[in-house]
């Protein structure tokens, strides 16, 4: 029997890679005879270590092969804008990607090519080879509504979104989005990255289908808008498949040895607030100290992951690589005063395992979509504290639409006071709004688990997705 292959092409960055690998695992589970090739582009910027993760996946699932593209020289005049670079690097790699696909087809039949939206440039390559091409949108249905509707906003809006201060934009399937809540790449028509997003949204509309990492019962109104074609009013919407939640577990964590999990074992049920802001976002010293003051005043039990702050003149997406002593970062005496009810850990913690622990009763999150799904599955209510990218929009969906989070009060520059931290932690853990959110997240947790059982909505959607290309000769 002729061999068959599915090619997956994620963007650089651990979050995008892990999500794509989880999709690959799901395909493997239901179609074990298929070969899966995941294309790895050398990242043109710091994305966090992935070598150990890739080796672990390769060792445990031999059917998944990682194909590393060679490093190429980036032209000296190429944009340093990180979003433009993320899109542009794959334009430079198109000739190599073409040769890679051709080499695969000499040994196997490529049933499908699955792209990340940042690898959009590869669409022209796969289509030129007449290969069924899909997009894996690593966010949810609500975010996909906004993304696919961006070309329409572009057409009907004079000037840039950033020029329309204090204006709400109507997007089918989601609450109105304030102009200040759009990602930086969406708001300036003169920024090269803006054109990348517009082109990608238009190209996705021409694909064989879009896969979203969510489940129908979590984002019902957004799912309805996508299925009804409301987000792309001037043309057809491709088939959209809602197959989540796809979540990577902490497989290498030993609960008996991990400091966080051992500490949680000694805490009362649902009593601990977990604070963690992803693998990229960090806070400056001033914000960390304010956060510590709010934590202390709230009197709540807490487990807090503190990443090294950037130098004062650097971006909050870059720690600068210098590890500081906690005494240099946090208020004097904070650790001693809160040691009976709090634990501070440096840089990393096993998030999935922590969220699933019985002692955790709340999660202060940056609203990254992978973290959102992990929280929903675990049934832990959130305090929404967005930092970058699409996270402000995610906050709107989580607070106003899904009602599984409360929003921390933020200044226009993103700064959060100690009083705001104290207020929202108390509200989440003890208040009436927190009670409502807890009930809602437990309902969504039940829906998430039902969706991924045999016969559940996500498994039905996944079957429809695979049937769309397995039937191709």
C-alpha positions in Angstrom: 0.0 0.0 0.0 1.3 3.4 -0.9 2.4 5.5 2.1 0.6 8.7 2.9 2.0 11.8 4.7 0.6 14.9 6.3 2.9 17.9 6.4 2.6 20.4 9.3 4.4 23.8 9.1 4.3 25.7 12.4 5.7 29.1 13.1 8.8 29.4 15.2 8.0 29.8 18.9 7.2 27.2 21.5 3.5 28.0 21.8 2.9 27.5 18.1 5.1 24.4 17.9 3.5 22.7 20.8 0.0 23.3 19.5 0.9 22.0 16.1 2.5 18.9 17.6 -0.6 18.2 19.7 -2.6 18.4 16.4 -0.1 15.9 14.9 -0.6 13.6 17.9 -4.3 13.7 17.5 -4.0 12.8 13.8 -1.6 10.0 14.7 -4.0 8.6 17.3 -6.8 8.2 14.8 -4.7 7.5 11.7 -1.6 5.6 12.9 -0.5 4.5 9.4 0.0 8.1 8.3 3.4 9.6 8.4 3.6 13.1 9.9 6.3 15.5 9.0 6.7 18.7 11.0 8.8 21.4 9.3 11.0 23.4 11.7 12.3 26.8 10.6 15.3 28.2 12.4 13.9 31.1 14.4 15.3 34.5 13.5 14.7 35.7 17.1 14.7 34.2 20.6 11.7 31.9 21.0 12.7 29.8 24.0 14.4 26.3 24.0 12.6 23.6 22.0 15.3 21.0 21.4 14.5 18.9 24.4 10.8 18.9 23.6 11.4 17.9 20.0 13.7 15.0 21.1 11.0 13.8 23.6 8.3 13.8 21.0 10.6 12.1 18.4 11.4 9.3 20.9 7.9 8.6 22.0 6.1 8.9 18.6 8.3 7.6 15.7 5.6 8.4 13.2 6.2 12.1 13.8 9.3 13.3 12.0 10.8 16.8 12.5 12.4 18.1 9.4 14.8 21.0 10.2 15.3 23.5 7.4 18.8 24.8 7.0 19.7 28.2 8.3 19.8 30.9 5.6 21.2 34.4 5.7 18.6 37.1 6.3 19.2 40.2 4.1 20.7 43.0 6.1 17.9 45.4 5.1 15.2 43.0 6.2 12.7 44.4 8.7 13.5 44.0 12.4 9.8 44.3 13.3 9.2 40.9 15.0 5.8 40.4 13.4 7.1 41.2 9.9 10.1 39.0 10.6 7.8 36.1 11.6 5.9 36.4 8.4 8.8 37.3 6.2 11.2 34.5 7.2 8.8 32.0 5.6 8.8 34.0 2.3 12.6 33.6 2.3 12.2 29.9 2.9 9.7 29.2 0.1 12.2 27.8 -2.4 13.5 25.4 0.3 10.0 24.5 1.4 9.1 23.8 -2.3 12.0 21.4 -2.6 11.2 19.7 0.7 7.6 19.0 -0.5 8.8 17.7 -3.8 11.3 15.4 -2.0 8.5 14.0 0.2 6.2 13.4 -2.8 8.9 11.2 -4.4 8.5 8.8 -1.5 4.9 9.3 -0.3 1.6 10.8 -1.2 1.0 14.1 0.6 -2.6 14.0 1.8 -2.6 17.5 3.3 -0.4 20.5 4.2 -1.3 22.3 7.4 0.0 25.8 7.9 0.2 28.2 10.8 -1.0 31.7 9.9 2.6 33.0 10.3 3.7 30.5 7.6 1.1 31.9 5.2 3.7 32.5 2.5 4.0 28.7 2.0 0.4 28.7 0.8 1.5 29.6 -2.7 4.0 26.7 -2.7 1.6 24.0 -1.6 -1.1 25.3 -4.0 1.3 25.3 -6.9 1.9 21.6 -6.2 -1.9 21.1 -6.0 -1.8 19.9 -2.5 -4.8 20.3 -0.2 -3.8 23.1 2.2 -5.4 23.9 5.6 -4.6 26.4 8.3 -4.4 25.6 12.0 -5.5 28.7 13.9 -3.9 28.2 17.4 -6.4 30.5 19.0 -10.2 30.1 19.5 -13.3 30.7 17.4 -13.7 34.2 18.8 -10.2 35.2 17.8 -10.8 33.6 14.4 -13.9 35.7 13.9 -11.9 38.9 14.5 -9.0 37.7 12.3 -11.1 36.8 9.3 -13.2 40.0 9.6 -10.1 42.2 9.6 -10.1 42.7 5.8 -13.7 43.9 6.1 -12.7 46.4 8.9 -9.9 47.5 6.6 -12.3 48.2 3.8 -14.9 50.1 5.7 -12.6 52.1 8.1 -11.0 55.3 7.0 -7.5 55.5 8.3 -6.1 53.1 10.8 -7.8 51.6 13.8 -5.4 53.5 16.0 -6.8 56.7 14.6 -10.2 55.9 16.0 -9.7 56.3 19.7 -12.4 55.2 22.1 -14.3 53.5 19.2 -15.9 50.1 19.4 -15.7 47.9 16.3 -18.5 45.3 15.6 -17.2 41.9 14.8 -19.7 39.0 14.1 -19.9 36.4 16.8 -18.1 38.4 19.6 -18.7 41.4 21.8 -17.8 44.9 20.4 -14.0 45.3 20.4 -12.5 48.6 21.6 -9.9 50.2 19.4 -7.3 49.9 22.1 -7.9 46.1 22.5 -6.7 45.1 19.0 -3.2 43.6 18.7 -0.5 46.0 17.7 -0.2 44.5 14.2 -3.9 45.2 13.5 -4.0 48.9 14.2 -1.7 50.7 11.8 -2.2 50.5 8.1 1.2 51.9 7.4 3.0 49.1 9.4 4.3 46.3 7.1 3.0 43.7 9.5 -0.6 45.0 8.9 -0.4 44.0 5.3 0.8 40.6 6.4 -2.3 40.1 8.5 -4.6 41.3 5.8 -3.1 39.1 3.2 -3.1 36.1 5.5 -6.8 36.5 6.4 -7.6 36.7 2.7 -5.5 33.7 1.9 -7.0 31.6 4.7 -10.4 32.3 3.2 -9.2 30.5 0.0 -7.9 27.4 1.8 -9.3 23.9 2.0 -10.3 24.5 5.6 -9.4 26.1 8.9 -8.8 24.1 12.1 -9.4 26.0 15.4 -8.1 24.9 18.9 -11.5 25.3 20.7 -14.7 23.4 21.2 -18.2 24.2 20.1 -19.7 24.5 23.6 -17.2 27.1 24.7 -17.7 29.7 22.0 -21.2 29.0 20.6 -21.9 32.4 19.2 -18.5 32.7 17.5 -18.9 29.2 16.0 -22.3 30.1 14.7 -21.0 33.3 13.0 -18.2 31.3 11.3 -20.5 28.6 10.1 -23.0 31.2 8.8 -20.2 32.9 6.9 -20.8 36.2 8.7 -17.1 37.1 9.2 -16.3 37.1 5.5 -19.3 39.0 4.0 -17.8 39.4 0.6 -17.0 35.8 -0.2 -17.3 32.2 0.9 -15.9 31.0 4.3 -14.0 27.7 4.0 -15.0 24.8 6.2 -14.0 25.4 9.8 -13.3 22.6 12.2 -13.4 23.0 16.0 -11.3 20.1 17.4 -10.0 21.3 20.8 -9.1 21.6 23.4 -5.6 20.4 22.4 -3.4 20.6 25.5 0.2 19.4 26.1 0.6 17.7 29.5 3.5 18.1 31.9 4.7 14.5 31.1 8.1 14.9 32.6 7.0 16.3 36.0 7.3 14.1 39.1 4.7 15.2 41.6 6.7 13.7 44.4 9.8 15.8 43.6 8.5 19.1 42.1 8.7 21.9 44.6 5.4 23.5 43.6 3.3 20.4 43.7 4.8 19.3 47.0 3.9 22.7 48.5 0.4 22.6 47.0 -0.2 19.2 48.7 0.0 21.0 52.1 -2.6 23.7 51.2 -6.4 23.6 51.7 -8.7 22.7 48.7 -9.3 25.5 46.2 -7.4 28.0 48.4 -4.4 29.0 46.3 -4.2 31.7 43.6 -1.7 30.7 40.9 0.0 33.6 39.1 1.8 32.8 35.8 2.2 34.8 32.6 3.5 32.5 30.0 6.9 31.8 28.6 7.6 35.2 27.0 5.9 38.0 29.0 7.8 39.5 31.9 7.2 42.5 34.2 9.5 45.4 35.1 10.7 45.7 38.7 8.2 48.4 39.5 5.2 46.2 38.4 6.6 43.2 40.2 6.8 45.1 43.5 3.3 46.5 43.1 2.1 43.0 42.4 3.8 41.7 45.6 2.2 44.5 47.7 -1.2 43.6 46.3 -0.7 39.9 47.0 0.3 40.5 50.5 -2.6 42.8 51.2 -5.1 40.4 49.7 -4.3 37.8 52.4 -4.8 35.1 49.8 -2.6 32.0 49.5 -0.6 32.2 46.4 1.9 30.4 44.1 3.7 32.9 42.0 6.0 32.3 39.0 8.4 35.3 38.8 10.5 35.7 35.6 13.6 37.9 35.6 12.6 41.5 34.8 14.0 43.3 31.7 16.4 46.2 32.1 14.4 49.4 32.7 14.9 50.6 29.1 14.0 47.3 27.4 10.8 45.6 26.3 8.7 43.6 28.6 9.0 40.7 26.2 12.7 40.3 27.0 14.2 39.4 30.3 17.7 40.5 29.2 19.1 37.1 30.3 20.3 38.4 33.7 19.1 36.4 36.7 18.5 38.6 39.7 18.1 37.6 43.4 14.5 37.8 44.5 15.5 40.2 47.2 16.4 42.6 44.4 13.1 42.3 42.7 10.5 42.0 45.5 9.7 44.4 48.5 12.0 44.1 51.5 10.8 41.3 53.8 8.0 40.2 51.5 9.1 36.6 51.3 9.5 36.3 55.1 6.1 37.9 55.8 4.2 35.7 53.3 6.1 32.5 53.7 3.3 30.8 55.7 0.8 31.2 52.8 2.8 31.8 49.6 5.5 30.3 47.4 7.5 32.2 44.8 9.3 30.2 42.2 11.7 31.4 39.5 10.9 31.5 35.8 9.1 28.2 35.3 6.5 25.9 36.9 4.5 22.9 35.6 1.4 24.9 34.7 -0.9 22.1 33.6 -0.2 20.0 36.6 -0.6 23.0 38.9 -3.9 24.0 37.4 -5.2 20.4 37.9 -4.2 20.3 41.6 -7.1 20.4 44.0 -5.5 23.2 46.1 -5.7 25.7 43.2 -8.8 27.9 43.3 -7.8 30.8 40.9 -5.4 31.7 38.1 -4.1 35.1 37.3 -3.3 34.7 33.5 -2.0 36.7 30.6 -4.9 35.2 28.5 -2.6 33.3 26.1 -4.9 30.8 24.4 -3.0 27.7 25.4 -3.2 28.8 29.0 -6.9 29.6 28.6 -7.7 26.1 27.4 -5.6 24.5 30.2 -7.6 26.5 32.7 -10.9 25.7 31.3 -10.2 22.0 31.3 -9.1 22.2 34.9 -12.1 24.2 35.9 -10.2 27.1 37.5 -11.6 30.6 37.3 -9.3 33.4 36.0 -8.2 36.9 36.6 -7.5 38.3 33.1 -4.3 40.3 32.9 -3.3 40.6 29.2 0.2 41.6 28.2 0.7 41.5 24.4 -0.5 40.1 21.0 -4.2 39.2 20.9 -4.5 38.9 24.6 -6.6 42.0 25.2 -9.2 40.7 22.8 -9.1 37.3 24.5 -9.8 39.1 27.8 -13.0 40.6 26.2 -14.1 37.2 25.1 -13.4 35.5 28.4 -14.9 38.2 30.6 -17.9 39.4 28.6 -18.8 36.5 26.4 -17.7 33.2 28.1 -17.9 34.7 31.6 -15.1 32.6 33.0 -12.8 35.4 34.2 -12.8 38.7 35.9 -10.7 41.6 34.5 -8.0 43.3 36.5 -8.1 47.1 36.2 -5.3 48.4 34.1 -4.0 51.9 33.3 -3.7 52.8 29.6 0.0 51.9 29.7 -0.8 48.5 31.1 0.3 49.2 34.7 -1.7 47.5 37.5 -1.7 49.0 41.0 -1.4 47.0 44.2 -5.0 48.0 45.1 -6.2 46.6 41.8 -4.4 43.3 42.4 -5.8 43.1 46.0 -9.3 43.9 44.8 -9.5 41.3 42.0 -7.9 38.5 44.0 -10.5 39.0 46.8 -13.3 39.3 44.3 -12.3 36.1 42.6 -11.7 34.0 45.7 -14.4 35.5 48.0 -16.8 37.8 46.1 -20.1 37.3 44.4 -18.7 37.9 40.9 -16.1 35.3 41.7 -18.8 32.8 42.7 -20.6 33.3 39.3 -17.3 32.8 37.4 -16.5 29.6 39.4 -19.8 28.1 38.5 -19.4 29.1 34.9 -15.9 27.6 34.5 -17.0 24.3 36.1 -19.8 24.1 33.5 -17.3 24.8 30.7 -14.9 22.2 32.1 -17.6 19.6 31.8 -18.3 20.7 28.3 -14.6 20.5 27.4 -14.3 16.9 28.6 -17.5 15.9 26.9 -16.3 17.4 23.6 -13.2 15.2 23.5 -14.9 11.9 24.3 -15.8 9.5 21.6 -18.9 11.0 19.9 -18.3 14.4 21.4 -18.4 17.5 19.3 -14.6 17.9 18.8 -14.2 14.3 17.8 -17.1 14.6 15.3 -15.4 17.8 13.9 -12.1 16.1 13.7 -13.6 13.2 11.7 -15.1 15.7 9.3 -11.7 17.3 8.9 -9.8 14.1 8.2 -12.5 12.8 5.9 -12.0 16.0 3.8 -8.5 14.8 2.8 -8.4 11.0 3.4 -10.9 10.5 0.7 -8.7 12.3 -1.9 -7.0 9.8 -4.2 
